[in-house]
Amino acid sequence: MIEIFSADWLGTPIWFWAAFLAIVIVLTAFDLGFLHKEDREMGIGESLKLSAFYISVALLFGVWVWVERGPVSGMEYFTGFFIEKALSIDNVFVISLIFSYFAIPAKYQYRALLWGIVAVIVLRGLMIAGGAALLAEAYWVLYLFAAFLIVTGIKMFFAGDTPMDVGNNRAVRWISRHMRLTKELHGHRFVVRIPDPKTGKIVRAATPLLLALVVINLADLVFAVDSVPAIFAITTDTFIVYTSNIFAILGLRALYFALAAMVHRFHYLKYALAAILVFIGSKIFVTDFVLGGDKFPPWLSLAVSAALIAAGVMYSLWKTRGGHELHNPVQVLKSDQ
């Protein structure tokens, strides 16, 4: 048994993976089974405190990685965590719009986000595993990732503020046509048994809460197309990529309620996020074709990313100071339309 845990899987001892998964399972079970056993609305203060707790756990895990695997891996983890945390702020805008469209009360939103995280852990794992497999077979794929990040960042910088039309979203239309749906919520239940209006037989039907959950997870896949390549551009270590990604997302559901309440104050943050994507993508070409393959210092990537985010946040707060809100407070950075 000890030999099994000492064996490597994707370049990392299995016991490292086991420790990480154990932390995620304990946090999720504690959150769902204790902190939010009953449906209730989360205030901004509680949201910030819970978010601080999750960030603390993520940082402590990074310290452990630093001690066990060395400063290079540790710095790569912190850089990946910070960049994914910053990029995941986009999700808040979209999630807020989705919950508003389906009229999901605040007291049910946290439970939906929590179950959404479970799906994200699996889906992000599949995407990261696929990316790692591609890079293992052909390093040049990293150049495609880098070029994609640069193009996406430039498009994001010049894109207009077009709100996502949830009702006309292709996924929403398809699900509405192929699934039996209730018009009203049934508490925090995702599926209920109701009489069929035509036959009178008892059938299963999805509630708007389930539809919102599905759309949120589909939206996360769209955002992952940017964030996963961004972290691979920092490091190709699958363990670092996956753990930093998941820890950043774990705390997002707690931070959501604080950010959603003041989403209009971060309108200009998208320009900082766009600059980060361009910087991360350009770094690959600079490393291989200018520095001659010398590794780009992870601390420098972290410092530049942190400076860009800080500038974006401060500029946004300054431009929206004095209570001047945008006409359309829920702005999104992407749409599949």
N, C-alpha and C positions, 0 to 999 in steps of 0.2 A: 504493500500500500504506500509506504514512504517513497519507494522508487517511482511510483506512478506520479505522485505530486511533484517529484523532483525533475521529472521529464519535461522537455521543452514542447510547447505548442505555439506555433507561429513566432518562434524565436524568443519566447518568454516561458519560464517555468510555470507549470500548471497551477502551483499553489498561489502564484501571483493572481492568476485569473480567478481562482476560487475565492481568494480574499476579497477581490473587487466585487464579484457577484454576491458574496455574502453581505457586504455593506449595502449594496443596492437593494437586496431583498429585505433586509432588516429595516432600512429607511422607509421603503414603500409600505411594508406591513405596519410599521409604527404609525405612519402617516394616516393610512386608511383605517386601520383598526383601533387607533387610540385618539389621535388628534382630531380626526374628522369622522368619528363613528356616526355622528348625527349630522344631517344637512343643516348648514348655517352659513350665513354670509361672512366673509372674511374682510375685516377692516384694513385700512392702509397700514396702521401701526403693526398689526399682527403679521401682515404680509411682509413688511420690511424685516421684522424680527426672525420670521421663519426663513426668509431668504438669506439673512445673515448666517443663520445656523447651517444651511446647506452649503453656502460658500465656504464657511469655516471647515466643514467636513471635506470638501473638495481640496482646499488648500493643505489640510493636514495629510490627505492622501498624496498630494504632490510632494510634500516634505518626505514622506515615507519612500516614494519613488526616488527622490534625490539621494537619500541615504543608502538605499539598497542597490540602486543602479547607476549612481554617479551623477555629477552636476549637469552633464550634457542632457541626459534623459530627463532629469528634473526640470531643467529650463525649457526643454521642448514640451513637456507636459503643461507647464504654466502658460507658455505661449499659446499652445493649442486650446487650452481651457479659456483663456481670455478672449481669443479671437472668436471661438464658437459662442461664447457668452454675448459678445458684442453683436455678432451676426444674428443671433437668435432673438434679438430685440425686435427684428422685423416681424417675427411671428406674433408678437403682442398685438400689432396693428390688425393683422388678419384675423386672429382669434377673437378680438373684440368685435370686429365686424360680423363674424360668423355667429357669435352668441347673440348679437343684437338682431340679426336677421331672423333667427329661429326663436327669438323672444325667450331665451333661457334665463331664468332668474339667477341672481348672483349666488344664492345658496346651493344651487345644483352645479354651478360651473366648476368648482374645485374638484368634485368627484369625477366629472367628465375629463378634466385635464389629467387627473391622476391615472385613470385607465388609459388615457391617450399616451401617457409616458411609457406604460408597459408595452404598447404597440411600437412606440418609437425605439425602445431598446432592441427589439427584434429587427425592425426594418432597417435601422441604422447599422446594426450588426451585419446584415446581409449586404448592404451597400458598401460598407468598409471592407468586408471580406472579398467582395467582387473587385473593388479597387486594388486591394493588396495583391490579389491573384494576377491581375493585369500587369501591375508594376513588376512583379516577380518574373513574369514571362518577357516583358518588353519595357525597358526603362524609358524609352522614348514616349510612352504614354503620358509620363509626367509632363512632357512639353505640351501635350494636348490639354492637360489639366490647367497648366499655367496660361496658355493662350486663351482658354475658355474663361478663366478668372479675369484676365485683362479686358476681354471683350465685354463680359458681363458688367464689370465695374464701370467701363466707359458708357455703356447703355444705361446703367442705373443713374449715372451722373447727369445725363442729358434727358432722361425720361421725365415726362410730366407727371403730375400727381393725379393719376386716374384711379378712382376708387373701384375696388373689386365688386363686380355685379354678382353677388352670391346666387341670386335666383336664376340667372342665366348661365351659371357655371355648368359645364358639360357633365361633371360628376353628379351634381345635384339633380340635373334633368334625368340622367340615366337611372339613378337610384329611385327617384320618384316614380318612374315608369315601371320598374321591375320589382319593387318591394311594396308590400302592403303597409301603409303608414297611417298613424292616427293624427288627427288635427291638433289634439291637445296633449299636454304633458301628463304623465302619470307618476308624479313624484320624481324620484331619482332613477326610476326603472328605464332600461333601454328597450326592453321587449315586453309586451303584455299580451294577454289572451282576451280577445273581444269577439262578440258575435259578428259573423259576416253579414253585411247589410242585405245581401241577395239571398243567401241560403239559410241564414240563421245559425249555421254551425259555428262552434267556437274555433277561432283560428288565431295564429300568432301574428302580431303586427309590431312594427318598429315605431318608436316614439320620436318626436323631433330631437330629443336629447341624443339618441343613437345617430341620427342623421348628422347632427352637428359634430359628433365625435368622429364620424367617418370623414367628413369634409376637412376637419382640423388635421387629421392624420395624412390625408392626401396633400394638404397644403404643406405639411412638414416635409413630405417627400420632395416637393418642388424646391423648398428652401435648402434641403440637404444636397441638392445638385450643386449648390455653391459652396456650402460649408465643408462638405467632405473633401472635395479637391483642395480647398484652402488649407486644411490641416495636413493633408498629404504633401502639400508644398512646404510645410514646416518640417515634417519627418515622415519617413516611410515605415516607422516602427508601428506595427498594427496595434500593439498593446497601448502605446501612448495615444495613438489616434482615437481608438475606441473609448478608452477610459476618460480622456479629457472631453471628448464629445458628449458622453453620457452624463458625466458629472455637471457639465454646463447646462444640459437640458433638464436634469433632475430639479434644479433650483428654479427653473423658469416658471413653473406653475405657481410657486409661492410668490415670486416677484411680479407675476402677471397682474395681480389685483392692485398693486401700487402703481405700476406703470400704466395700466389701462385707465386709471383715474386722472392721469396727467399726460396722456399720450400726445395731446396737442402741443405740449411744451418741447417735444423732441422732433419737430417737423424737419429740421435741417440736418438731423443726424444721418440721414441717408447719404449725404455727400461724403461724410467721413467713412461710412461703411464702403462706399464705392471706391474711395481712395485706398482703403485697406486691401480690397480685392485686387486692385491694380498693382499695389506694392508687393503683395504676396506672390502674384503671378510673375511679375517682373524679376523678383528675387531669384527664381529658378534659372532664368536666362543669364542673369548677372553672375550667379554662382558658377555655372558651367562654361560660359563663353567669355567672361571678363576676368573672373578670379581663377580661372584654370582648374575648376573643380574643388577649390578650397571651400570648406563648409562655411556658409553664412552664419555668423554668430547668432544663436537663438536669442540671447539677451538683447541684441540690436533689433531683431524682429519684434520682440515684446515691447521694447521702448518706443519704436516708431508707431506700432499699433495703438499703444496706450496714449501716445501724444495725439494721434489723429482722433481717437474717440473723445478724449478730453476736450479737444478743440471743437468737435462737433456738438458735444453736450453744452459747453459754455456758450457757444454762438447761438444755439437753439434757445437756451434759457434767456439770453440777452435779447434776442429778436422777439420773444413772446412775453417779455416782462410786462408787469403792470396789468396782468389779467387779460391781455389782448389775445383772444383765441382765434384760430383759423376758422373760416366759414365751414370747412368740412373737417372736423376734428379727427375722423378716422381715415387716415390716408395709408395706402399700402404701396409697397415697392414692387410687387409682382402681381401678375394676373395670368391665368392660363387662357384668357380670351384671345 
